[in-house]
Every structure is written in structure tokens, then in C-alpha cells.
Amino acid sequence: MGFWAGLVPENAANHTKLAQLLKGGALGFKSFMCNSGINDFGNVEAADIAAALPFLKRRGVPFYVHAEVVSEVESDPAADPTAYATYMASRPPAFEQDAIRLLVQLLDADTNPAAPGFSVHIAHLADAGSLDIIKDAQLRHPLTVETCAHYLTFAAESIPDGQTQFKCAPPIRGEANRQQLIAAVASGAINLVSSDHSPAPPSLKETQSGNFLKAWGGISGAQYLLPATWTALQGSVDFLGLARLLSEAPARLTGLADRKGRLQKGFDADIVVWEPHSAANTSTALNRHRHRLSPYTDLPLMGKVVATVVGGELTALFGNINTKPCGSLVLKRRGA
């Protein structure tokens, strides 16, 4: 495993501090362009990003961004907070589009050369309408983008009222948007798929009240990344395409493509053994997350995971977990 350092208002202009974080082993930097929900992880403004870009380019490290710029939205004070439509309306696609446009403007304004390894990576894209902005910017800048398994699996029209396990940010949008995201993944316009795993206890998810506006915005889904992505993309992506999305592309992003992401001699033996044509067990009983509330519970997904191997050591077999520590902590990108 490795880690990303937070790029926040307090360190964005302090290149010495950013260099210390790289020396300490950070694979790259992560920022929120909106409130993160965590008090000590403040969101960056345009000036913060502009101040950090020359350092990030010079050192050749990726900048991983939650791209939403929150602005005032006209809302109905009588709207039902337990209705998913109420939450979705509070975070429209314009929030993502405005944030990505701002990132592109900042990249256009910064004329410093970029060392290999630098990219601005748009995290967990939900809005397919943002893809044209990204495609245009990619003609000039190293810009990459991911979406998440839940954006490929679920659609706003099918989310029941009060079921806050579906709340995430940006929100899950409509069925037409979901289909556009699937097409973009299949075409390569979206570089990778992640889980954006962000679990929370029932109290933070407001399971008692069902209030989407108050609930923590995060989905518990790391365990289901493989079967959910495979199920959503069947007929659009083959096995090699799936490996590219879930293994090779993340390894490239983190600067570890010379040791991870492929079945190849000399690479770390991180392997999943799975049966693509067998049903995955999505029951609560086999949910291995600390907080088990998940929108994937009892969802029919294809792709049964039989075993996992980390660093050459068997860590799980038929749902039985080996809790012995394994693998290694990856500190530093190659050449960083």
C-alpha cells in the first residue's frame, strides 16, 4: 500500500513542505475543491492550486482532485430531505463542470514545463457532460480522469427515498448519464475505475432519519469494485480492458507501473483469482467492511472472487480472510 499527501491551503504555496511530504513517501497529492467534510482537510481555492502547480510539474507528480466548485443553488425549502432527488438537486452537474473548467484555466495559465509523471487527475467523475471539457484540455495538458463503480452501476431513478447508503459526492446521476459513462469507459475516454471507498457508521449515514442532506456522503464499496465494474461493463469491455481499468492505469497514475498492475516476471505478486461467470456473494454476512451498510448489499453481480494474493502471500480464500499482515508499504514514486 502507499499514500497520497493532502494539498491544502496551509501548504499549497510552501514548496519546502511539499518536498518534505514527497521525501516522506507520498505518491502524489490530493485536494478537494469543495468542503471535504473533514475539518483538518480544507478545500483549496484557485490561488492555492496556482501556487502549487509549478512544484508539482517540476517534480513530476500527479495532482488528484475532487473537482466540485460549490455555488449557491436555488432550492425549495419544502423539499423532502429523504428524497434522493432533493439531494441530487443540491449538487448539480455544473459544480463538476465549473471545477474542471477552473482546473483547465489554471493549467493554461501556468507555462512551466512538466516533468514526466505529472498529471492532473479528476477523481470520481459523476457527470458525463464534463467529458467534452476534459477531452479538449487533453490536447494541451496531461489530464486524466476516473469514474467509480457506483456511477456505472446505479442510477438516480432507482434510488429509494431514505436509503442514504447511496449518498456520495458528486451524486449518482440519471440513467442516461450512467450509460454515457459506460460508453466513455469502454472507449478509453475515462482512464480508470475506482471504488472511492468511504464508509461510515450508521449514525453518520443518518439511517434513522433517512435525511440525505445530513448524511455522510460516501459509499462502502471497495469489496465490490471488481464484480460491480465487470457487471456494469459486460459487453463493452473484455478481460484485458478490465485489467487496464482496475490494475494497469492505477499503477501508471501512482508511478508504480514498473512493479505493479501486470502479471509479469519481476512484478509484485498481487493477484486476484476470480470466476467471471459466477455470481458474486453480496450478502451482509460476507461483507468484510468495518461498516457494512452498502448499496451493493444483495445486488446481483457477476464475478465471484475466489482468492486474493498480496505480495505472493495468500490473504483470502473462499471468503476466509488471513489477518496476518502481508505486502509492503510503498514509499516514493520511482525517481521522485
C-alpha positions as CSV (number, residue, x, y, z in Angstrom):
1,M,0.0,0.0,0.0
2,G,1.0,3.6,-0.4
3,F,-0.4,7.0,0.5
4,W,-1.2,10.4,-1.0
5,A,-0.5,13.6,0.8
6,G,-3.1,16.3,1.3
7,L,-2.5,19.5,-0.6
8,V,-4.3,22.1,1.5
9,P,-4.3,25.9,1.8
10,E,-1.8,25.7,4.6
11,N,0.9,24.0,2.4
12,A,0.0,24.8,-1.2
13,A,2.5,27.7,-1.6
14,N,5.1,26.1,0.7
15,H,7.2,24.1,-1.7
16,T,9.6,23.1,1.0
17,K,6.8,21.5,2.9
18,L,5.5,19.7,-0.2
19,A,9.0,18.4,-0.9
20,Q,9.2,17.0,2.6
21,L,5.9,15.2,2.0
22,L,7.4,13.6,-1.1
23,K,10.6,12.7,0.7
24,G,8.4,11.1,3.4
25,G,6.9,8.8,0.7
26,A,3.9,10.4,-0.8
27,L,3.0,9.1,-4.2
28,G,1.2,12.3,-5.1
29,F,-1.1,15.0,-3.7
30,K,-4.9,15.1,-3.2
31,S,-7.1,18.2,-2.9
32,F,-10.7,19.0,-2.5
33,M,-12.2,22.0,-4.4
34,C,-15.2,21.9,-2.1
35,N,-15.7,21.2,1.6
36,S,-14.3,17.7,2.3
37,G,-16.4,17.1,5.4
38,I,-13.2,16.8,7.4
39,N,-12.1,19.8,9.4
40,D,-8.4,19.3,9.0
41,F,-8.6,18.7,5.3
42,G,-9.5,22.2,4.0
43,N,-10.5,22.8,0.4
44,V,-8.2,24.6,-2.0
45,E,-9.1,27.8,-3.9
46,A,-7.8,28.8,-7.4
47,A,-4.8,30.7,-5.8
48,D,-3.7,27.6,-3.9
49,I,-3.7,25.4,-7.0
50,A,-1.9,28.1,-9.0
51,A,0.8,28.3,-6.2
52,A,1.3,24.5,-6.1
53,L,1.3,23.8,-9.9
54,P,5.0,24.8,-10.6
55,F,6.2,22.5,-7.9
56,L,4.0,19.6,-9.0
57,K,5.2,20.0,-12.6
58,R,8.8,20.3,-11.7
59,R,8.8,17.2,-9.5
60,G,6.7,15.2,-11.9
61,V,4.0,14.0,-9.5
62,P,0.2,13.7,-10.0
63,F,-2.4,16.0,-8.5
64,Y,-5.5,14.1,-7.6
65,V,-8.5,16.4,-7.4
66,H,-12.1,16.1,-6.1
67,A,-13.5,18.5,-8.7
68,E,-16.6,20.3,-7.5
69,V,-16.9,24.0,-7.0
70,V,-20.0,24.6,-4.9
71,S,-22.0,27.6,-5.6
72,E,-25.5,28.8,-4.4
73,V,-28.3,26.7,-5.7
74,E,-31.9,27.8,-5.7
75,S,-33.7,25.2,-3.6
76,D,-37.3,24.5,-2.4
77,P,-37.3,24.8,1.4
78,A,-40.3,22.5,1.4
79,A,-38.4,19.7,-0.5
80,D,-38.4,16.4,1.3
81,P,-34.8,15.7,2.6
82,T,-35.4,12.0,2.5
83,A,-36.0,12.1,-1.3
84,Y,-32.9,11.4,-3.3
85,A,-33.9,13.9,-5.9
86,T,-33.6,16.6,-3.2
87,Y,-30.0,15.8,-2.6
88,M,-29.2,15.4,-6.3
89,A,-30.6,18.9,-7.0
90,S,-28.4,20.4,-4.3
91,R,-25.2,19.3,-6.2
92,P,-25.9,19.8,-9.9
93,P,-23.5,18.8,-12.7
94,A,-22.5,22.5,-13.0
95,F,-20.4,22.0,-9.8
96,E,-18.2,19.5,-11.6
97,Q,-18.1,21.3,-14.9
98,D,-17.2,24.6,-13.2
99,A,-14.4,22.9,-11.2
100,I,-12.9,21.2,-14.2
101,R,-13.0,24.4,-16.3
102,L,-11.2,26.2,-13.5
103,L,-8.5,23.5,-13.4
104,V,-8.1,23.8,-17.2
105,Q,-7.8,27.6,-16.9
106,L,-5.1,27.3,-14.3
107,L,-3.2,24.8,-16.4
108,D,-3.5,27.1,-19.4
109,A,-2.1,30.0,-17.4
110,D,0.9,28.0,-16.0
111,T,3.6,27.8,-18.7
112,N,6.2,25.9,-16.6
113,P,7.3,22.7,-18.3
114,A,6.0,19.5,-16.8
115,A,8.4,16.6,-15.9
116,P,7.2,13.0,-16.8
117,G,4.8,11.7,-14.2
118,F,2.9,15.0,-13.7
119,S,-0.8,15.0,-14.4
120,V,-4.0,16.5,-13.1
121,H,-6.3,13.6,-12.3
122,I,-10.0,14.2,-12.0
123,A,-11.2,11.9,-9.2
124,H,-14.6,10.1,-9.2
125,L,-16.2,11.9,-12.1
126,A,-20.0,11.5,-12.0
127,D,-21.1,13.9,-14.7
128,A,-20.7,12.6,-18.2
129,G,-21.3,16.2,-19.5
130,S,-17.8,17.1,-18.2
131,L,-16.1,14.7,-20.6
132,D,-16.1,17.2,-23.6
133,I,-14.2,19.8,-21.4
134,I,-11.7,17.1,-20.4
135,K,-11.2,15.9,-24.0
136,D,-10.5,19.4,-25.2
137,A,-8.0,20.1,-22.4
138,Q,-6.2,16.8,-23.0
139,L,-5.0,18.2,-26.4
140,R,-2.8,20.6,-24.3
141,H,-2.3,19.1,-20.9
142,P,-1.6,15.8,-19.1
143,L,-5.2,15.4,-17.7
144,T,-6.6,12.0,-16.7
145,V,-10.0,11.1,-15.2
146,E,-11.6,8.3,-13.3
147,T,-15.2,7.3,-12.5
148,C,-16.4,4.9,-9.9
149,A,-18.2,1.6,-9.9
150,H,-21.2,3.0,-8.2
151,Y,-21.7,5.6,-11.0
152,L,-21.6,2.7,-13.5
153,T,-24.0,0.6,-11.5
154,F,-26.7,2.8,-10.1
155,A,-29.0,5.4,-11.4
156,A,-30.8,8.2,-9.6
157,E,-34.2,7.0,-10.8
158,S,-33.9,3.7,-8.9
159,I,-32.6,5.1,-5.5
160,P,-35.4,4.7,-2.9
161,D,-36.3,7.5,-0.6
162,G,-34.4,7.4,2.7
163,Q,-31.8,4.9,1.6
164,T,-28.7,7.0,2.5
165,Q,-26.3,4.2,1.8
166,F,-26.5,5.6,-1.8
167,K,-25.3,9.1,-0.9
168,C,-21.9,10.1,-2.3
169,A,-20.4,13.2,-3.7
170,P,-20.7,14.0,-6.5
171,P,-24.1,12.4,-6.6
172,I,-25.2,9.4,-8.6
173,R,-27.0,10.9,-11.6
174,G,-29.6,9.6,-14.0
175,E,-29.8,6.5,-16.2
176,A,-28.9,8.4,-19.4
177,N,-25.8,9.8,-17.7
178,R,-24.9,6.3,-16.5
179,Q,-25.0,4.9,-20.0
180,Q,-22.8,7.8,-21.2
181,L,-20.2,7.0,-18.5
182,I,-20.2,3.3,-19.5
183,A,-19.6,4.3,-23.2
184,A,-16.8,6.6,-22.1
185,V,-15.1,3.9,-20.1
186,A,-15.4,1.5,-23.0
187,S,-13.9,4.0,-25.5
188,G,-11.0,4.9,-23.2
189,A,-12.2,8.4,-22.6
190,I,-12.2,7.6,-18.9
191,N,-8.9,6.2,-17.8
192,L,-9.7,4.1,-14.8
193,V,-12.5,3.0,-12.4
194,S,-12.2,3.2,-8.6
195,S,-14.4,2.4,-5.6
196,D,-13.9,5.8,-3.8
197,H,-14.5,3.7,-0.7
198,S,-15.8,6.0,2.0
199,P,-17.7,4.0,4.7
200,A,-19.3,5.5,7.8
201,P,-21.1,4.2,10.8
202,P,-24.9,4.2,10.7
203,S,-25.2,7.3,12.8
204,L,-23.2,9.4,10.3
205,K,-25.2,7.9,7.4
206,E,-28.4,9.1,9.1
207,T,-30.0,5.7,8.8
208,Q,-32.6,6.5,11.4
209,S,-33.9,9.7,9.8
210,G,-33.1,8.9,6.1
211,N,-32.1,12.5,5.6
212,F,-29.9,12.7,2.5
213,L,-28.9,16.3,3.2
214,K,-27.5,15.5,6.6
215,A,-26.0,12.0,5.9
216,W,-22.3,11.4,5.3
217,G,-21.5,11.4,1.6
218,G,-19.6,8.2,1.0
219,I,-20.2,4.7,-0.3
220,S,-18.9,1.5,1.1
221,G,-17.7,-0.4,-1.9
222,A,-14.1,-1.5,-2.0
223,Q,-15.0,-5.1,-1.8
224,Y,-17.4,-4.8,-4.8
225,L,-15.2,-2.9,-7.2
226,L,-14.3,-5.9,-9.4
227,P,-17.8,-7.5,-9.7
228,A,-19.6,-4.2,-9.9
229,T,-17.4,-2.9,-12.7
230,W,-17.4,-6.1,-14.5
231,T,-21.2,-6.4,-14.4
232,A,-21.7,-2.8,-15.5
233,L,-19.3,-3.1,-18.4
234,Q,-20.1,-6.6,-19.7
235,G,-20.4,-6.5,-23.4
236,S,-18.4,-3.2,-23.5
237,V,-15.0,-4.3,-22.0
238,D,-13.2,-7.6,-22.2
239,F,-10.8,-9.1,-19.6
240,L,-7.8,-7.2,-20.9
241,G,-9.8,-3.9,-20.8
242,L,-10.9,-4.7,-17.2
243,A,-7.3,-5.3,-16.2
244,R,-6.3,-1.9,-17.8
245,L,-9.0,-0.1,-15.9
246,L,-8.5,-1.7,-12.5
247,S,-4.8,-2.5,-12.5
248,E,-2.6,-1.0,-15.2
249,A,-4.0,2.5,-15.2
250,P,-3.9,3.0,-11.4
251,A,-0.3,1.7,-11.4
252,R,0.7,4.3,-14.0
253,L,-1.0,7.1,-12.1
254,T,0.9,6.3,-8.9
255,G,4.2,6.0,-10.7
256,L,4.4,2.2,-9.9
257,A,3.9,0.8,-13.4
258,D,7.3,-0.9,-13.3
259,R,6.3,-3.1,-10.4
260,K,2.5,-3.3,-10.2
261,G,-0.5,-3.6,-12.4
262,R,0.5,-6.6,-14.5
263,L,1.1,-10.3,-14.4
264,Q,4.8,-10.2,-15.4
265,K,8.1,-11.6,-14.1
266,G,9.7,-9.3,-11.6
267,F,6.4,-7.5,-10.7
268,D,4.8,-7.7,-7.2
269,A,2.6,-10.8,-7.0
270,D,-0.7,-9.0,-6.2
271,I,-3.3,-11.3,-7.8
272,V,-7.0,-11.9,-7.7
273,V,-8.4,-15.3,-8.6
274,W,-12.0,-15.0,-9.8
275,E,-14.8,-16.6,-11.7
276,P,-16.2,-14.0,-14.1
277,H,-19.3,-16.0,-15.0
278,S,-20.3,-16.9,-11.4
279,A,-22.4,-14.8,-9.1
280,A,-20.7,-12.7,-6.5
281,N,-21.8,-13.1,-2.9
282,T,-23.1,-9.6,-1.9
283,S,-24.8,-10.7,1.3
284,T,-24.2,-8.8,4.5
285,A,-22.8,-11.9,6.1
286,L,-19.9,-11.9,3.6
287,N,-19.3,-8.2,3.7
288,R,-15.8,-7.6,5.1
289,H,-16.0,-3.9,5.6
290,R,-15.9,-2.5,9.1
291,H,-19.1,-0.6,8.4
292,R,-21.4,-3.0,6.4
293,L,-24.0,-0.6,5.2
294,S,-23.6,-0.6,1.4
295,P,-25.8,-0.1,-1.6
296,Y,-24.3,-3.2,-3.1
297,T,-25.9,-5.5,-0.4
298,D,-27.8,-8.4,-2.1
299,L,-27.3,-6.8,-5.5
300,P,-26.9,-9.4,-8.3
301,L,-23.4,-9.0,-9.5
302,M,-21.3,-11.3,-11.7
303,G,-17.7,-12.0,-10.9
304,K,-17.1,-14.3,-7.8
305,V,-13.7,-13.6,-6.1
306,V,-12.2,-16.9,-5.1
307,A,-8.9,-15.8,-3.7
308,T,-6.5,-12.9,-3.3
309,V,-2.8,-12.9,-3.1
310,V,-0.8,-9.9,-1.9
311,G,3.0,-9.8,-2.4
312,G,2.9,-13.5,-3.0
313,E,1.0,-14.4,0.2
314,L,-2.5,-15.8,0.2
315,T,-4.7,-13.4,2.0
316,A,-8.2,-14.7,1.3
317,L,-9.7,-17.9,0.0
318,F,-13.4,-18.6,-0.5
319,G,-14.3,-15.7,1.8
320,N,-11.9,-16.7,4.6
321,I,-9.6,-13.8,5.4
322,N,-6.0,-14.3,6.6
323,T,-5.5,-11.4,9.0
324,K,-1.7,-11.8,9.2
325,P,0.0,-8.6,7.9
326,C,1.3,-9.0,4.4
327,G,2.5,-7.0,1.4
328,S,4.8,-4.0,1.8
329,L,4.4,-0.2,2.3
330,V,5.4,1.5,-0.9
331,L,7.2,4.8,-0.2
332,K,8.0,7.2,-3.0
333,R,7.4,7.1,-6.7
334,R,10.3,5.9,-8.9
335,G,12.6,8.8,-9.3
336,A,10.6,11.1,-7.1
